[in-house]
Each structure stands twice: as structure tokens, then as C-alpha cells.
Amino acid sequence: MPLPKRSSRCAFESLLTLLTGTWTLYIIWVLVNNGATRFGELKRKVEGISARVLTDRLRLLEDANLVYRDYQPTIPPQVTYSLTERAMDLIEVFDKLEVVAQKWYAEEESNY
């Protein structure tokens, strides 16, 4: 699914609708930090997600051209997921969020 169609709302709202789905940002974050990742490993790294939900979220991200699915017809089949060039636009955003997260964490730690 590409970005949801805009009605009278802004493009940012469409992007937020896509990214704020359950587990979506976490999956992207794991791929940002780990690069191309096979399905089973991705499931282990996104603790608590079911295989069905992971599959649904990956399909959604693939349809939005944020994730690339590489299928190799071996026995057993190998499926690897990686970020597309389009998704690379989000890396700067994740880097800035990391700075904020570290700052807030340090502030909370100093309060104890």
C-alpha cells in the first residue's frame, strides 16, 4: 500500500498514518541498525511480534516502497528484507530521535 491518499489533510499526516502502525517504526529501526535481515532473525529482534503481524507489516512497508523483499528459491527458501532508498530518508530522523532519547535517558538517570 503506498502512502494513504490525501483528502484535505497534509502529506505529513499520510506519512504518520503509515509509520505509526503497530510495530512499524520498530521494524524499520531494526532494519536501520542491522541492514538486510532474514525473516526469522527479524522476528527474533522484534521481540513479542507474531509471525503473522510481522508478515502483514512487512507487506505494508513493501507496498509503500520502504522495504525490499529479496526471495531466493533455495531449499528452504531464503527471504531477506532490507530498506529501500526511499526508506533511507528516515535514517536522519532516527538519528535525531536517538539523540533525544539519550538526552532524556541521561536526565532521568541523573534524577535518581
Stockholm file with secondary structure:
# STOCKHOLM 1.0

chainA/1-112         MPLPKRSSRCAFESLLTLLTGTWTLYIIWVLVNNGATRFGELKRKVEGISARVLTDRLRLLEDANLVYRDYQPTIPPQVTYSLTERAMDLIEVFDKLEVVAQKWYAEEESNY
#=GR chainA/1-112 SS CCSCCCSSSCHHHHHHHHHTSTTHHHHHHHHHHHCSEEHHHHHHHSTTCCHHHHHHHHHHHHHTTSEEEEEECCSSCEEEEEECHHHHTTHHHHHHHHHHHHHHHHHHHHTC
#=GC SS_cons         CCSCCCSSSCHHHHHHHHHTSTTHHHHHHHHHHHCSEEHHHHHHHSTTCCHHHHHHHHHHHHHTTSEEEEEECCSSCEEEEEECHHHHTTHHHHHHHHHHHHHHHHHHHHTC
//
